[in-house]
Amino acid sequence: MASVLRHSAKFTSGISSSLAACARNGTACAFPCHAFRHRNSSTSSKIRVDLDSSTGVAVMTLQGPPVNSMCMDFLTDFAISMEKLELDKNCRGLILTSAVPKVFSAGLDIMEMYGKGPEHATVFWRAVQEMWFKLYSSNMVTIAAVNGSSPAGGCLLALSSDYRIMADNPRYVIGLNEAQVGIVAPFWLKDNMVQTLGHRQTEKSLQLAQLYSAPDALKIGLVDKLVPEEKVLSTATETMAKWFSIPDHSRQITKSMMRKQTIDKFLSNRETDINNFANFVTKDSIQKSLGTYLAKLKKKKA
Ligand SMILES: CCCCC/C=C\CCCC/C=C/C(=O)SCCNC(=O)CCNC(=O)[C@H](O)C(C)(C)COP(=O)(O)OP(=O)(O)OC[C@H]1O[C@@H](n2cnc3c(N)ncnc32)[C@H](O)[C@@H]1OP(=O)(O)O
């Protein structure tokens, strides 16, 4: 990552330090508390992170045009940002959003899976796993502010968060469409979706590679709330205040209890999953599917 978290706070005051203490201790803290904000920012080529220490909320903005696809740089920046935030005692909650118009994230960068050898596939898949694992197992309250289309890996970010708010625009889609691309959602992502939608709905969604419009995603519970696009971020901030009203320790233990089985299964099968991916994605037939899908994406424009 190009730069590190910079501490830009210039002053402390009784009010701001007590708000920061409030953020650290996990006690309820009324929003908005704009008066004396402490902001830490970090920017890499693909991701910007703004942490407001006075509220304990970090906003991670995906800023990799044209579609926030998850290439190696993106995945590395994401992992480093998550590690820093997780260790920062001033940070209790994370909002994920996009600076790219109309797109939250197009998912994994297909170019990272196309025409590459098994060594690259191994490194890439470990980084994908790490992104999911860091978000899914985070101690922070995580809210996806989905302000655009969010297929495949984009949906992964949303699914592994605690709460999903999406822009109320029927042209925006979200879902796990891997099968359409000729690839397969890994077991841990499937498990994550089962927890959110239930077994039957997940089976239909995955087999049919379904991308849901925002209203349909709300109907099946793939997102929790729809709001006008310009309110996605402010609603995420308001929602965070509600989640912050629960003491951190009890919410965190509850979260880890709910997610433990999926995490344990992932950790026990992690290396096998990497080998499976590397073998699968380098097969001629899978490469052919990826090539056809890529050509379709490019042709769409012509
Ligand atoms: C049994 C063993 C287990 C094996 C497991 C195997 C695989 C597991 C993988 C599972 C996990 C996740 C997988 C993925 O995420 S795969 C990626 C799937 N993503 C998509 O299908 C989305 C494709 N993109 C779109 O639908 C659209 O781009 C859009 C996001 C709706 C945005 O539309 P629009 O604003 O109209 O932009 P364009 O379509 O014009 O795209 C602009 C340029 O970006 C390129 N592009 C788009 N998406 C991707 C991508 N995912 N990767 C790389 N490049 C992408 C597109 O081609 C355009 O490029 P150009 O300007 O050069 O033409």
PDBQT file of the ligand as one rigid body, heavy atoms in Angstrom, charges set to zero:
ROOT
HETATM    1  C1  LIG A 401     -14.276 -26.687  -7.441  1.00  0.00    +0.000 C 
HETATM    2  C2  LIG A 401     -13.121 -25.829  -7.211  1.00  0.00    +0.000 C 
HETATM    3  C3  LIG A 401     -13.477 -24.383  -6.858  1.00  0.00    +0.000 C 
HETATM    4  C4  LIG A 401     -12.946 -23.484  -7.904  1.00  0.00    +0.000 C 
HETATM    5  C5  LIG A 401     -13.378 -22.071  -7.679  1.00  0.00    +0.000 C 
HETATM    6  C6  LIG A 401     -13.279 -21.290  -8.903  1.00  0.00    +0.000 C 
HETATM    7  C7  LIG A 401     -13.530 -19.980  -8.962  1.00  0.00    +0.000 C 
HETATM    8  C8  LIG A 401     -13.998 -19.250  -7.798  1.00  0.00    +0.000 C 
HETATM    9  C9  LIG A 401     -14.276 -17.788  -7.950  1.00  0.00    +0.000 C 
HETATM   10  C10 LIG A 401     -15.410 -17.424  -7.094  1.00  0.00    +0.000 C 
HETATM   11  C11 LIG A 401     -15.395 -16.108  -6.435  1.00  0.00    +0.000 C 
HETATM   12  C12 LIG A 401     -15.690 -14.880  -7.219  1.00  0.00    +0.000 C 
HETATM   13  C13 LIG A 401     -15.598 -14.826  -8.563  1.00  0.00    +0.000 C 
HETATM   14  C14 LIG A 401     -15.689 -13.536  -9.296  1.00  0.00    +0.000 C 
HETATM   15  O1  LIG A 401     -15.805 -12.463  -8.754  1.00  0.00    +0.000 OA
HETATM   16  S1  LIG A 401     -15.574 -13.642 -11.000  1.00  0.00    +0.000 SA
HETATM   17  C15 LIG A 401     -15.997 -12.056 -11.618  1.00  0.00    +0.000 C 
HETATM   18  C16 LIG A 401     -17.428 -12.034 -11.941  1.00  0.00    +0.000 C 
HETATM   19  N1  LIG A 401     -17.826 -10.698 -12.299  1.00  0.00    +0.000 N 
HETATM   20  C17 LIG A 401     -18.704 -10.442 -13.237  1.00  0.00    +0.000 C 
HETATM   21  O2  LIG A 401     -19.243 -11.323 -13.869  1.00  0.00    +0.000 OA
HETATM   22  C18 LIG A 401     -18.997  -8.991 -13.501  1.00  0.00    +0.000 C 
HETATM   23  C19 LIG A 401     -18.643  -8.615 -14.886  1.00  0.00    +0.000 C 
HETATM   24  N2  LIG A 401     -18.845  -7.191 -15.110  1.00  0.00    +0.000 N 
HETATM   25  C20 LIG A 401     -20.042  -6.637 -15.305  1.00  0.00    +0.000 C 
HETATM   26  O3  LIG A 401     -21.068  -7.284 -15.276  1.00  0.00    +0.000 OA
HETATM   27  C21 LIG A 401     -20.055  -5.174 -15.595  1.00  0.00    +0.000 C 
HETATM   28  O4  LIG A 401     -18.747  -4.775 -15.905  1.00  0.00    +0.000 OA
HETATM   29  C22 LIG A 401     -20.590  -4.310 -14.438  1.00  0.00    +0.000 C 
HETATM   30  C23 LIG A 401     -19.877  -4.578 -13.133  1.00  0.00    +0.000 C 
HETATM   31  C24 LIG A 401     -22.100  -4.525 -14.263  1.00  0.00    +0.000 C 
HETATM   32  C25 LIG A 401     -20.346  -2.798 -14.798  1.00  0.00    +0.000 C 
HETATM   33  O5  LIG A 401     -20.901  -2.523 -16.054  1.00  0.00    +0.000 OA
HETATM   34  P1  LIG A 401     -20.403  -1.240 -16.880  1.00  0.00    +0.000 P 
HETATM   35  O6  LIG A 401     -20.361  -0.069 -15.996  1.00  0.00    +0.000 OA
HETATM   36  O7  LIG A 401     -21.244  -1.201 -18.113  1.00  0.00    +0.000 OA
HETATM   37  O8  LIG A 401     -18.886  -1.551 -17.242  1.00  0.00    +0.000 OA
HETATM   38  P2  LIG A 401     -18.321  -2.502 -18.426  1.00  0.00    +0.000 P 
HETATM   39  O9  LIG A 401     -19.030  -3.787 -18.451  1.00  0.00    +0.000 OA
HETATM   40  O10 LIG A 401     -18.295  -1.702 -19.691  1.00  0.00    +0.000 OA
HETATM   41  O11 LIG A 401     -16.840  -2.781 -17.905  1.00  0.00    +0.000 OA
HETATM   42  C26 LIG A 401     -15.807  -1.791 -17.992  1.00  0.00    +0.000 C 
HETATM   43  C27 LIG A 401     -14.488  -2.512 -18.241  1.00  0.00    +0.000 C 
HETATM   44  O12 LIG A 401     -14.199  -3.375 -17.124  1.00  0.00    +0.000 OA
HETATM   45  C28 LIG A 401     -14.012  -4.722 -17.580  1.00  0.00    +0.000 C 
HETATM   46  N3  LIG A 401     -14.506  -5.633 -16.537  1.00  0.00    +0.000 N 
HETATM   47  C29 LIG A 401     -15.723  -5.678 -16.011  1.00  0.00    +0.000 A 
HETATM   48  N4  LIG A 401     -15.789  -6.593 -15.034  1.00  0.00    +0.000 NA
HETATM   49  C30 LIG A 401     -14.569  -7.162 -14.947  1.00  0.00    +0.000 A 
HETATM   50  C31 LIG A 401     -13.991  -8.185 -14.128  1.00  0.00    +0.000 A 
HETATM   51  N5  LIG A 401     -14.688  -8.807 -13.183  1.00  0.00    +0.000 N 
HETATM   52  N6  LIG A 401     -12.700  -8.490 -14.320  1.00  0.00    +0.000 NA
HETATM   53  C32 LIG A 401     -11.949  -7.869 -15.249  1.00  0.00    +0.000 A 
HETATM   54  N7  LIG A 401     -12.444  -6.889 -16.083  1.00  0.00    +0.000 NA
HETATM   55  C33 LIG A 401     -13.725  -6.535 -15.913  1.00  0.00    +0.000 A 
HETATM   56  C34 LIG A 401     -14.837  -4.786 -18.859  1.00  0.00    +0.000 C 
HETATM   57  O13 LIG A 401     -14.402  -5.829 -19.663  1.00  0.00    +0.000 OA
HETATM   58  C35 LIG A 401     -14.553  -3.425 -19.452  1.00  0.00    +0.000 C 
HETATM   59  O14 LIG A 401     -13.254  -3.467 -20.008  1.00  0.00    +0.000 OA
HETATM   60  P3  LIG A 401     -12.875  -2.633 -21.318  1.00  0.00    +0.000 P 
HETATM   61  O15 LIG A 401     -13.073  -1.198 -20.951  1.00  0.00    +0.000 OA
HETATM   62  O16 LIG A 401     -11.473  -2.997 -21.615  1.00  0.00    +0.000 OA
HETATM   63  O17 LIG A 401     -13.845  -3.083 -22.392  1.00  0.00    +0.000 OA
ENDROOT
TORSDOF 0
